Amino acid sequence: MNIPFVLVCLTIIALLIYSAVRLNRRINERLAELDAERERNPLDPFSALMELSRLQEEHKRGRHK
């Protein structure tokens, strides 16, 4: 068995696991921030619907020019 190859592979696997754990923590922190922001400023469904319809109208007008 090639010991240096196995050690290099194990090192790469350890680095990938560390990177995945770090990324997972950052994503979870960002999701927690977004949840806190939504709790402070709840979304008004009617204003969101009006914004969507406005964007659709702008998109339609832009396409017909």
CYANA upper distance limits for C-alpha pairs under 8 A (distance plus 0.5 A):
  2 ASN  CA      6 VAL  CA      6.96
  3 ILE  CA      7 LEU  CA      6.69
  4 PRO  CA      8 VAL  CA      6.63
  5 PHE  CA      9 CYS  CA      6.65
  6 VAL  CA     10 LEU  CA      6.58
  7 LEU  CA     11 THR  CA      6.61
  8 VAL  CA     12 ILE  CA      6.70
  9 CYS  CA     13 ILE  CA      6.63
 10 LEU  CA     14 ALA  CA      6.57
 11 THR  CA     15 LEU  CA      6.70
 12 ILE  CA     16 LEU  CA      6.67
 13 ILE  CA     17 ILE  CA      6.67
 14 ALA  CA     18 TYR  CA      6.61
 15 LEU  CA     19 SER  CA      6.57
 16 LEU  CA     20 ALA  CA      6.61
 17 ILE  CA     21 VAL  CA      6.65
 18 TYR  CA     22 ARG  CA      6.68
 19 SER  CA     23 LEU  CA      6.60
 20 ALA  CA     24 ASN  CA      6.52
 21 VAL  CA     25 ARG  CA      6.73
 22 ARG  CA     26 ARG  CA      6.78
 23 LEU  CA     27 ILE  CA      6.65
 24 ASN  CA     28 ASN  CA      6.64
 25 ARG  CA     29 GLU  CA      6.62
 26 ARG  CA     30 ARG  CA      6.68
 27 ILE  CA     31 LEU  CA      6.63
 28 ASN  CA     32 ALA  CA      6.65
 29 GLU  CA     33 GLU  CA      6.77
 30 ARG  CA     34 LEU  CA      6.73
 31 LEU  CA     35 ASP  CA      6.62
 32 ALA  CA     36 ALA  CA      6.67
 33 GLU  CA     37 GLU  CA      6.66
 34 LEU  CA     38 ARG  CA      6.66
 35 ASP  CA     39 GLU  CA      6.75
 36 ALA  CA     40 ARG  CA      6.86
 37 GLU  CA     41 ASN  CA      6.61
 38 ARG  CA     42 PRO  CA      5.65
 38 ARG  CA     43 LEU  CA      7.64
 43 LEU  CA     48 ALA  CA      7.85
 44 ASP  CA     48 ALA  CA      6.75
 45 PRO  CA     49 LEU  CA      6.61
 46 PHE  CA     50 MET  CA      6.72
 47 SER  CA     51 GLU  CA      6.62
 48 ALA  CA     52 LEU  CA      6.73
 49 LEU  CA     53 SER  CA      6.73
 50 MET  CA     54 ARG  CA      6.60
 51 GLU  CA     55 LEU  CA      6.68
 52 LEU  CA     56 GLN  CA      6.69
 53 SER  CA     57 GLU  CA      6.67
 54 ARG  CA     58 GLU  CA      6.72
 55 LEU  CA     59 HIS  CA      6.61
 56 GLN  CA     60 LYS  CA      6.64
 57 GLU  CA     61 ARG  CA      6.62
 58 GLU  CA     62 GLY  CA      6.54
 59 HIS  CA     63 ARG  CA      6.75
 60 LYS  CA     64 HIS  CA      6.98
 61 ARG  CA     65 LYS  CA      7.09
